[in-house]
Amino acid sequence: MIPKDPLILLSYVNLKLRDYYNSLEAMCEDLDVEQEDLCTRLQAIGYYYNQESNQFDTKVS
């Protein structure tokens, strides 16, 4: 089960991506999480998935 609080979710997801998974797709599949839902929840607090760094970060203008 993933955290519901958006800021805790951000920390949790970035830790998982950094330490355990080489892509967002692999993490979502393994944890049985809808990738679109996860991205939407994090975009609501201004964070977007960066494929190059394999992390969620604020969008650079």
C-alpha positions as CSV (number, residue, x, y, z in Angstrom):
1,M,0.0,0.0,0.0
2,I,1.4,3.4,-0.9
3,P,1.0,6.5,1.2
4,K,-2.0,8.8,0.7
5,D,-0.4,12.0,1.8
6,P,1.0,13.6,-1.3
7,L,4.3,14.8,0.2
8,I,4.9,11.4,1.9
9,L,4.0,9.7,-1.3
10,L,6.6,11.9,-3.2
11,S,9.3,10.8,-0.7
12,Y,8.2,7.2,-0.8
13,V,8.1,7.0,-4.6
14,N,11.4,8.7,-5.2
15,L,13.1,6.4,-2.7
16,K,11.7,3.4,-4.4
17,L,12.8,4.7,-7.8
18,R,16.2,5.6,-6.6
19,D,16.9,2.4,-4.7
20,Y,14.9,-0.4,-6.3
21,Y,13.5,0.3,-9.8
22,N,15.1,1.5,-13.0
23,S,11.8,3.0,-14.3
24,L,8.4,4.3,-13.2
25,E,6.7,1.6,-15.3
26,A,8.6,-1.2,-13.5
27,M,7.8,0.2,-10.1
28,C,4.1,0.7,-10.9
29,E,3.8,-2.8,-12.3
30,D,5.6,-4.4,-9.3
31,L,3.6,-2.4,-6.7
32,D,0.3,-2.8,-8.7
33,V,-0.2,0.9,-8.9
34,E,-1.8,2.8,-11.7
35,Q,0.9,4.9,-13.3
36,E,-1.5,7.6,-14.5
37,D,-3.1,8.0,-11.1
38,L,0.3,8.2,-9.4
39,C,1.4,10.9,-11.8
40,T,-1.8,12.8,-11.4
41,R,-1.5,12.8,-7.6
42,L,2.1,14.1,-7.7
43,Q,1.3,16.7,-10.5
44,A,-1.3,18.1,-8.2
45,I,1.5,19.2,-5.9
46,G,3.8,20.4,-8.7
47,Y,6.0,17.3,-9.3
48,Y,6.5,15.6,-12.6
49,Y,8.3,12.4,-13.6
50,N,11.7,13.0,-15.1
51,Q,12.7,9.9,-17.1
52,E,16.4,10.9,-17.3
53,S,16.8,11.1,-13.5
54,N,14.2,8.4,-12.8
55,Q,12.7,10.7,-10.1
56,F,9.8,13.1,-9.6
57,D,10.9,16.7,-9.5
58,T,9.4,20.1,-10.0
59,K,8.9,21.1,-13.6
60,V,11.6,23.4,-14.9
61,S,10.4,26.3,-16.9
